[in-house]
C-alpha cells in the first residue's frame, strides 16, 4: 500500500530534519478505499506520543501522493534480530527479551488508554503486534510502529465481514473467530512474540495456513522447558497468562503485563537493558550502525537546490530520533537513496548459546 523513503524536511528558517517518509503508492492514490485507510492510519498516528511508539512528525499530500513523515530510527526490527540469532545458533538473554516486550506493553497500554478531547476512549487496538513491527535502535530504544491495521473509534474505513487483518501466525483466537476484539487481543499477540523471542522457535506457524489457524484457535502453548532447560519458571508463568485461550484469564491490561515482566527482569537489570541492546545490535550487525549513519551524512550534505520535490526510489525502513519541531508548516519532504543491509558478526556475552532451528 505504501513505500518508505529517506527524506529531508526543510523548514521556513532553513533548518533541516531527516525523516522516514511513508508515501502511498501512486497506483493506489486514486482508489478511495486505500486513501481512506492511509488517512485513518495518519490520524491515529498523529495522536500517539509515547517514548516506545515511533513518532509521527506530520502528514499530508505532495504532488498527489499522500505521505506520513515519521522519526527516522537507526536499527533493526526484532524479526531481523531473531533471524540473525537463528543464523548464529545463539539466543537472546531471557531478561533482555522480557524487557523489550515490557516496553512494547507500555506502548500498547498507552494506545489502549488514549482518549479524545472530551475524555471518551478511542478504543485503539493495534491488531498487528509481531516481531516485524517492533524496532530496536542502536541506542537501545524499543519502538512499536505500523498502526496501519489498528482499530479505533472514528476510523472511516471499516473491515468487511469475513476479513481478518494481521499476520497469520500472530493473530489471536478471537480474531480468527470473528469476535469483537479488544486490548486483550494485542496482549495475546505480544505473548506470542515473547514466547518466540525466548525460545528461538515459532509458536503457531505451521507449513500450511490451515494448520496455523487451527493451532491458534486451540491456543496450543508449547511448554519451552523441555527444549530450553534453563527457561525460568517465573517467565513461563507470565507467558502462559499472556497466551490464555480464554481472554478473561489473560492480563486485562498491557500495563499489568509490563509490570510483571519488569519484576522478572529486576530494577537493577532494567537500568542496564538499553545499553545491552546496543551491544547486541552492534555484535549481530557489525558495521551496520555506521552504514546507516552514512545515510544521514549523505542526505544532509546535498545542497538544497539539488534535491527534487518528487519522491525518489525507496530505501529500507531501518532508521536516530529526530528532534521534534513545533513549526511543521511549510516543511518539504524530500527523498533520497539509502544502501542495502549488512551481514552479521560474532556473538557477545549479551547473547546465550544453544539456539534452535526455527519451526517454519
N, C-alpha and C positions, 0 to 999 in steps of 0.2 A: 504493500500500500504506500510505503514511503521509503525514501533513500536518505542516508545520513551523510552530511558533508562536514568538512572542517571549514569554519567560516570566520571572518573578521568583521567586527562591527565598528564603524567609525562614527563617533558622536559629533554633535554640533561644535564642541570645543576642540575637536581634533584628537581626543583621546581614543584609543583603540582597545578592543577586547577580542579575545579568541573564544569561539563558542562552537558547540556541536549543533549543526542545523539539520533538523529533520524536515525534509521537504516532500510534499506529496507528489507522487509520480504523475507526470504530465497527462498520461492516458486516462488517469482516474479523476482528474480535476474537473472534468465535465459531467461526472456522474454524481447526482445529488446524494445518493446513499453514502458514498465514500467520503464526500466532502463533509457531510453531517457527522460521520464517525470521527473524522480527523479533528473537526472543531470541538466535538464533545471532549475528546482527549485533551485538547489545548485548554479548554475551560476548567477541566478537573485539575490539570497540572498547575494552572496559574494560581489555584487556591492552596497548593501544598507547599509548605515552607518548614522543612524539618531537616536536621543535620544528616539523617540517614535516607533521605529521598533526593534524587538528582533534581537540582533546582531548574525551574523554567525562568528564563530571562525575559522573553517576550514571544508573542506570536502574531502573525498577520498574513499578508499576501503580497507577493512581489512578482510582477510580470506574470500574473495569472497563476502563480504557484503558491499554494498555502504552505506556510512554514511554521515550525516551532523552534526557537533558539534556546538551547539548554547549556548549563555549565559544562565545560569540557573536562572530562575526567581521564587522567592518565593511569592506566592499569589494565586489568583483565577481569572477565566475568568469573564467577565461581565455577561455571562449566569448564572454562579454559584451565583453571587451576586443577579441577578434578581430573580432567583428561591428562594433564601433564604429570600428575601424581601416578595415574594408572600406567603411563608410559615408563615411568621410573621405577615402578613397583615399590612405591612408598605411599604412606597415607598421612593425612593431616592429623595433628595432635587433637585429642578429644576436646581439650579446653578451648583451642582456637576455633574449631568448628562450632562449638556451643556459643562462644562469644559472638561470632559472626551472625548466627541465627538469632541471638538475643537482640542484636541491633536491628535486624530486619523486623523482628517482632515489635520493637519500639516504633519503627516507621509505620507498620500496619496499624498499631493501636492509635497512633496519631490520625491516620487517614480514617479509620473506623469511627473515631470520635468527633471528626470535624463537623462543625455546624455553620449555618449561614448567618447573615447579619441579624436575623430575627431569633436566632437561638435554636432553630429547627435542625435536626440531624440531616446530613446529606446522604446518609446510608451508603457510604462508599465501600465497595468490596473489590479488591484488586482482580481476582479471578484468574490470575496467571502467574502466581508465585512459583518460581522454579530457578534452577542454577543459572540459566542463561539471562535472567532478569535481575540478578544480584551482582553488583560490581564492587571489586576491591581495588582501591587505588594504591599506588606505590608509596603514598604517605600513610597507608594503613586505615583509610576510611572505608566504611561499608555503605553502599548506596543501593537502594531499591529503585528500579525505574520501569519504564514501559507500562503505563496505565491505559494503554490503548484498548484493553478489553474490560476495563473497570466498569462496574455497575454503580450508578449513583442517581439519587433523586434529581430530576430535572434534565437528565440526559435525553436528547432529542431522538437519537437512534434507538430503536427497540429491537431486541433479538427476536427473530421469528421463532414460532413454536417448533420444537423438534431440533433446534440448532444448539449445539453445545460448544461453548467457546473456551479456549485454553489448550495447552499442550496435552496430548492424550495421557501420557504416563504421569501427569501431575494434576489430574482432576480429582475432585473429592467425590465420594459416593453419591452425595445429594445432587451434584451437578449431572452425573450420569442418570440419576433417577428423575431428572427434570423437576426437582422440588425447589421451592423458593429458597434461595441461598442467603446466608448472612455471613458475618465475620468469622464464624467457625469453619467455614469452607477454606478461607485463607490460612487458618491455623493448621488444618489438615495438610494442605499442600506444603506449608513450611515444614511440618513434621516429616513429610516425605523427603524434602531436601536435606533436613538434618540427619535422617537415617542414612541417606546416600553419602553425605559428607563424612560420616563417621565409620562407614564400612567399606567405601570404595566399590560398592556394588549398586545395581539398580534395584529398586524395591518392587515396583509394579510392572515395569517394562518387560514385555514378552516378545517372542518372534512374530506373533500375529496380533493384530489390533483387537480382535475379539477376545483373545486370551488376556490381553492387558485390561480390557474393560471388565471382564469377569473378576480378575484379581483385585481391582479397585472396588468393585461392588461388594465383594466379600471382605474387603479391608484386611486382607491377609498380611499380618505383621510378622515377618520372618525374624525370629529371635537371633540377633547377631552374635551372641556369646559363644555358640559352638565354633564359629569360624573366625571370631575376633576374641581370643581367650581373655584379654585384659579389658574387655568392654566394661565400663563402670556400671554398677547396679543402679546408682542414682540417676545416671544419664538415661539408662534404659527405661526407668520409671517415667521420666519426662517424655521420652519418645512415644511410649505406649499411650500416655494420656493425650498427646497431640493427635495420634492416629486412631483414636477410638472410632469404631464404625458408628456407634450411637453418638450423635453430636452433642446430646445432652450431658454426656460424661466426659467430653473433651474440655480443654480450657475454654472458659466462657469469653475471656478477653485475652488479646495478644500480650498485654502488659503483664498478665499473670505468668504466661509462658516465659517472657523476658526475665521476670523476677527469679523464677526457678533456675533458668539457665545461668544467670549471673551468680546465684548462690552456689551452683555446682562449680563454676569456674573459680570463685573466691575473689574477695575485694582486691587483694594484692596482685593476683594474676591479671585481673581485668585491666588494671592500670598499665600493664606491660603489653597488652594484646596488640595495640595499634603499631608499635614498633616491630613486634613479632611478625605481623602481616607483611610489613615492608621487607623484612629479611627473607621471608618465604617467597615473596614475589620476585625479588632480585635473584634468588637462587634458582627458581624454576624457569625464569625467563631472562637469563643473563644478557645484558646489553640492551634489553627492550626499553628500560626506563629512558636511557639516553636517546634511543631512536625516536621514541615518542616526543621527548623534549625537543628534538630536532624539528618536529612539525611546527612547533610554536616559533622557533627561531626563524625558520624559513618563511613562515607566513608574515611575521612581524617585520621582516627585512624588506618585503616587497613595497615599492613606492606606491602610494595611494592611486596614482593615475594608471598604474599598470594592471590594476585589478578590475575586471569587468563586473558589471552588476548582474550578469546572468550566472546561473548556478553551474559550477564546474563538475567534472566527474566525481563520484562519491569516494569517500575514504572509510576505513574501518571505524566503528564506533568507539573503541577503547580510547579513553581520553584523560588536570590540576584544577583546582577550584578557581572559578572566575569571580573576581570581586564584583559584587552587585553594584548597579549604577541606577540611581533614582531617576536620572533623566534619560529614559529609553527612547523618547520620541526623536525621530529624525535619524535614528541609527540605521545603518545599511548593512545587511548581512551579505558578506562576500565569501564565496567558497574557493578552496584551494585543494591541491592534491596532498595525499599522505602515503607513506610506504606500507608494505605488507608486513605481517607479523614475523617475529624472530623465533628461534628454536629454544629448547630447554637447556638446563645446566645441572651440575652435580648437586646432591642434597646437602642440607644443613641440619643442625640439631633441632630446628623447629619442625622437622618432618620425622615421622616414625617409619620404620621398616615394615615389611610384611604386607605390602599392597596386594590386592587380589585382582584377578582378571574380572572385568565387569560382566554382569549377565546382560546381554543385549536383548 
